[in-house]
Amino acid sequence: MFDLPAEQSFRPELDLATDSGVIRFGPLKASCAGEIRALMQEFGLSTGGDQDLRIESAGHDAVFLIAAGEGVTGYFLEEFGIEAAIESVDALVLRCCAIGAPVSIRGHYFPDDETRIATLMTAVHDGAHVTWCHVRARIRGGEILRLEGAEGQRGFPMVSCSPRPLTPALRADTEHLHGRVTA
């Protein structure tokens, strides 16, 4: 659905970590780098590892927020360690990300020695509304089980292995099955 810039490709030091969780969020406007902690606090958001939060440059006027460590789940958390409400994440995206540019939140954590929970959320906004696509999967051994990924806001289908070129509302031959668009 959205083409991610090259800076958002999967990186070995994040994706192959075996003993801790990781979250990577961006690209953010570089002007937000100095206030990102205050903005996260304002919107009630945490990475689960805010003490290890770092900012990485992604070229001209863009940065990524990265956190890795115990307690990091690959998605934003709010009070009591539960997953943050999408409205809170929307507020951060609207404040810190460029209009019309794709942004991602991706990461993972290990609930046990054999299981990895991976999350990929991609968004774009028009200055007033944020549109999301996302998928969350459990990876254990050779098995991948899709945990989430249903129809998104404003009629956009969620990310699947091969996203369709048109939204379900525009295609008469589609039906939804557990968040996937099938023809």
N, C-alpha and C positions, 0 to 999 in steps of 0.2 A: 504494500500500500504506500509506504513512504520510503524513499531511497535515503539511506543513512549516509552522511559524509564519511570519507575515508577515516577520519579521526575516531570514529565510533566503532571501528572494527574490533573484534574480540582480541584481547591482549593476553599473552601467556601468563604474566605475573598475576593477573586477576582471575583468569578463567581456569587455571590449573591449580589454584590454591587448594590444599587438601585438608587443612586443619582449621580454617576460619571462614567466616562469612565475608562477602564483599558487596559493595554497592558502588555504582558509577552513575553519575547524573550529569547530563549536559548535552550539548554545549550551552553554557551560560554566558551572558554578556560579561566581559572582563570587569566592567564597572561594578558588578555585584559581588566580586570575589571578597572584598574587604568587609562586606556586611552580611555574608551568607549565614553565618552563625546567628546573628541577631534576627534575620528574616525567618530562619527555621524556628527559632524560639517564638517569634511573633505568631507564626501559623501553627504552633504546637507540634512541630515535626522533629524527628530524631532519626539518625541513621542506625542507632543502636551502638555506635562506636564513635560518638562525636568527639571524644577526647583524641582520637587518632585521625580526625578529619584532615584531609589535605586538598589543596587546589593544584591542578596540573594545567599548564598552558596547552591550548589546542590551536595555536596560530593567532592570527591577527584578531584582536578583540573577542576572543573566546577562551573559556576555561572549562574544566571538568571538576566536579566535586567527587572525591573518592574517599571511601572509608573501608577499612578491612580490620577484622578482629572478632573476638568473642562478642556475641550479642548482635552482630550485623546479620541481617536476613536477606538483603538484596532488594528490599523495598522499604519505604519510609514507615516509621512507627510513630505512634502518638503515646500519650500517657498510658501507663500500665503495660507497655510493650505490645499493644495490639496494632494491627495494620492501620495506618492513617486513613482517614476519610479522604476520598478523592477530591472533595472540595478544597481541602487544605493543600493538597499537592497542586491542584489547579492554581490556587493563589500564588504559590511559589513560582510556577511556570510562567504565569502572566507577568509577574514582577521581574523575573531574572532571565527570561529567554526571548530571543528575537522573534518578532512577528513573522509567521510563515515559514520559519526554519524548523526542520524536524529536530526533536529533542528525545533523548531516551533515558530511561532509568533501567539499569540492568544489573543483575548480580545473582548471588546464590548463597546458600548456607547448607550446613550438614547437620540434620537433626540426629543422625547416628552415624556410625562408622561406614555403613554401606549405602547410605542414601544422600542424595544431593537434591535440594529444591532450587530450581532455577527460575528466574523471573526476567521477562523482557517486556517493558512498557515503552511504547513510542507515542509521541504526541506532536501536535502542531496547533498553534493558536492564531486567532485573527485579531487579537488585542482585547477581545471581550469573552470569547468562548474557547475552551480547550477541547479538542477531539482526541480520544485515546484509542489505541489498539494495544492489546496485551495478551500475553500467554504466560502461564506458570505450569511447570512440569516437574514431576518427581522422576528422578533418574536413579535406578537401582540395578546394578549389574548391567545387563544389556537391555533392560526394559525401561521404556519411557512412557509414563502415564501423564496425560494432560490433566491438570487439576482445575484450571480455569481458562476462560476465554469464551465469553458469550458476546452477543451483539453489543456494539459500542454505542456511544452517544450519537445522536443525530443520524442514525441509520448506517453508520460505518460498520462493516464486518470486522471481527477480531482477526488478528494475525493467525494464519495457519501455515502449513508447510508450503503451500503455493496459493497466495492470495489471489482472488478473482479481480478482474479489471473493473468491474462495476459493482455498486452497492446492491444489496438484495432488493431494495425497493425498485431498482431499475431493471432487474432481471426477472422475467416471469418464470424462468425454468429453475429457480433456486429454492432450496428449502434449508432450514436450520436444523442441525443435529449436533447437540452438545457444543454449541459455539462455533461450529465449522460451517462454512458455506459449501454446499455440494451441488453439483449440477446433475 
